[in-house]
Each structure stands twice: as structure tokens, then as C-alpha cells.
Amino acid sequence: MNIVHFHDSENNKHDLVGGKGHNLINLHCNEFNVPKGFVVSTKAFFDFISENDIKEKILEIVEKTDKEDHEKIEKASQEIKSLILNGKSKEQLQKEITGALKNLQGSKFAVRSSSQAEDLESASFAGQQDTYLNVSKEAIEKNIMNCWASLFTSRAIFYREQQGIKHDVGIAVVVQEMIDADFAGVMFTLDPIEKKHILIEVTAGLGEKLVSGQVTPNTYFLHKETFAIEKKNENERFDEAFLEKIGKIGLEIEKHYGNPQDIEFAIKDGEIHILQARPITT
């Protein structure tokens, strides 16, 4: 199965759709407000590297590389990414992706990596693979291949090595309707320091710069029971009326999964969209 739609709970298997895809399908099927989308499965990736006869080459490059030498890891990464980006996907996969896109609205999309190794309770793998925003239909296939290649960035290779994760893991790719956010943010349903708090960080526009640490957000600490703002640090105007709504959604997701969550969200025209949820890891 190359394509798994967000409504397809039966095929929502971690090994098939990766960590991010698994969580998004789960949230969508449990009626949380997730942007519509589908997942290009790990099967599509494994078929691609087999059809292009590069699977063994990739593993050979990784295995012979000194994982303690960052320059050598980077060199290996570039070699592997070149093998993937110069490969060709089958026409059947291209047709299935085109068909799946017809179920989505808009002209721009988010294309997001979803590794089998990410969003685990023991290791989040957050930020190790790539995300592409505002992607046109014409550029979807190219960016899917970019996501596949990002399984072998130098930082991903190094992280897997540190975590004891094998390098023959698969990667899926999430394709979603693009939310042109007015505000975006990250929420931790359990503040690691003050356990009674929900920690919410918000910034204007898209959230990628916030997640990557490129901007300083507004920061709010909400009491988990009353949702009262107990501490805050503001850099720009934000309607604090949204904070209680965001906090309540966060606790619903925490209850759904049964453990504290690291949640990414976007706000557009007053509507809160959940972009990602994963267990908080230390």
C-alpha cells in the first residue's frame, strides 16, 4: 500500500506511516482538528530504493563511515542523498499521489517527513528529518524525494547511532493541506519544571521558525486546572482568550494518549489546527 489516507484507521500502522503520520491519523480519526491529508507510506520508500538498486549501496556507505567523525558523516550523507535524489519513482506511484491530491483543497501543501524511528516515547527524533511548506502540486514529488533523502542527513545518521537505532529504518511522507497561519505555537501539556503548568509558546505566522529556535516567542504558563495565566513573557500582541482553548485541547490530547504531550498547532481565522502531537521525552 503506497497511500494511506487520514480517514483510514485500519491501515494506521506505525511501521507503514511512520511516527508523525501515525499520530496525525490517530488524531484525525478521533475528531481532533487536523489539516486534511494522506501519507506516502514506508512501502513506497522501500520499493523506490529497491527499484533503483540503491538499498545495499546506502547501507554499505553508512556502515563503513566513522560515526565519530562529523566530516565523514557529512560526506556519507551527501553521497546517500545524491543516490536517492537521482533515482526515479514508478509511474504508478505518481498516479496514486496525483489521485490522493484530488481529495485535498487549496493550491499549496505541507510535505513532512515521518520516520519509523520518530515520535517514540524513548526518543522523539524531533527535527531530524525535513519539512517543506507552501509546496505546489507540481513540486510534491520532488519534495517527497527530498523527505526520503532527509532520512540520511548527517544529524539523522548521528542521532540514530547515539540512540542505537538501525540505519535500515523506513520513512513515510505526510502531505497535508497548507494552513497559512496567523499564529502558530508549541504546547507542552506538562511543564518539565513546574508540573502544575501547561507551557504554551506562540509566534505570529508559521511555526517552523519557532520550532527551529529562530524566533523568540510569547511564552505563557497556564495552571493545568484553572487555565489561569500564572506567568508570561510577551514579545508581540496575542489574544490571550485563545490560551484557555489551546490548553483544553492539549489536555484532551494528553488524556487521549495517556501521557504528557508536545503539541504543535496553528491558528487561522480563529480556528485552532493541530499539526503534530508526540510524547514529551527527556
C-alpha positions, 0 to 999 in steps of 0.5 A: 500500500503506497497511500494511506489516507487520514480517514483510514484507521485500519491501515494506521500502522506505525511501521507503514506511516511512520511516527508523525503520520501515525499520530496525525491519523490517530488524531484525525480519526478521533475528531481532533482538528487536523489539516486534511491529508494522506501519507506516502507510506514506508512501502513506497520508500522501500520499493523506490530504493529497491527499484533503483538498486540503491538499498545495499549501496546506502547501507554499505556507505553508512556502515563503513563511515566513522560515526565519530567523525562529523566530516565523514558523516557529512560526506556519507550523507551527501553521497546517500542523498545524491543516490536517492535524489537521482533515482526515479519513482514508478509511474504508478506511484505518481498516479496514486499521489496525483489521485490522493491530491484530488481529495485535498483543497487549496493550491499549496501543501505541507510535505513532512517527513515521518520516520519509523524511528520518530515520535517514540516515547524513548526518543522523539527524533524531533527535527531530524528529518525535513519539512517543506511548506507552501509546496505546489502540486507540481513540486510534491514529488520532488519534495517527497524525494527530498523527505526520503533523502532527509532520512540520511542527513548527517544529524539523522545518521548521528542521532540514530547511532547515539540512540542505537537505532538501525540505519535500515529504518523506513520513512513515510511522507505526510502531505497535508493541506497548507494552513497559512497561519496567523499564529502558530505555537508549541504546547507542552501539556506538562511543564518539565519544571513546574508540573502544575503548568501547561507551557504554551509558546506562540509566534505570529505566522508559521511555526517552523521558525519557532520550532527551529529556535529562530524566533523568540516567542510569547511564552505563557504558563497556564495552571493545568486546572484553572487555565489561569495565566500564572506567568508570561513573557510577551514579545508581540500582541496575542489574544490571550482568550485563545490560551484557555482553548489551546490548553483544553485541547492539549489536555484532551490530547494528553488524556487521549494518549495517556501521557504528557504531550508536545503539541504543535498547532496553528491558528487561522481565522480563529480556528485552532489546527493541530499539526503534530502531537508526540510524547514529551521525552527527556 
